[in-house]
């Protein structure tokens, strides 16, 4: 008799704990997809996108300048500014 009562109480307690954990997870998932949270995430993503694009563009310009300098030196092509300068006498 005591064993059955213990198992019933233990099962109910375990069920309550598991139910509380499941409900908390469901609430967290519902909060994650709420319109306010999604709007905040979109705003943060848009703010970081601009800075990431600027950083990528700066890296692209540096890489292009390095490649241009490499090709000019390899094929001995002067820069336009060098052609306008009077020759040294």
N, C-alpha and C positions, 0 to 999 in steps of 0.2 A: 504494500500500500504506500509506504513512504517513498519507495523507488519511483512509482508511477507519478506521485505528486511532485517529486523532485524533477523528473523528466518533463512534466507539463510546464512547470514554472520555468525551468531552464529553456525549453523550447519557446515559450512566450517571450522571455527576456531576449533571447537570441533573435527572434523575429522582430522585436521592437528595435533592437540595435541595427540590424540589417535594414529594416525599413527606414530608419532615420538617416542612415548613410545614403541609401538610394534616393530619398527625397532631397537631401542636400545636393547630391550630384545633379539631380534633375533641375533644381532651382538654379544652380550655377550655370548649367547648360542653357537654360531659358534666359538668364541674365546676359550671357555671352552673345546671344543673337537678338537681344532687344534693340529696337531702333536707335535709342540713345547711345548704346555702346557701339553699335555698328557705325553710327555717324562719327563718333569720336575716333574710332579706328581709321576710318576713311580720311578724316582730317589730319591725323598724325602721319598717315602714309603719304598724303599729298604734300605735307610740309617737308618730309624727308626726301620725297622724290625730287623736288627742286634742287636741294643741295646735292643730292647724288648725281643729278644731271650736270650741274655746274662742275663738280669734281671730275666727272667722266670727260666733259668737254675740255677741261684744262689738261688732263692727261693726254687726250687726243692731240691737242695743239702741240704739246711738248714732243710727243712721239713723231708727229709730222715734221716738226722743225729738225729733229735729230735725223730723220730719214732723208730730208731734203739736203741737209749739210753733208751727209754721207754720200749721196748720189752726186752732188756738185763736186765734191773732192774726187770721187772715183772717175767721173767723166770730164773733169776740168772745165766746168761750166761756171762762168762768172755770175755774180748777182747783178741785178739791174742797177743798183746803186754804184757798183764798181765801174760800170760802163759810162756813167755820167761824169765821173771824176776825171779831171785832167791828168794826163800821164806825168809821172815824175821825171824831171829832166836832170 
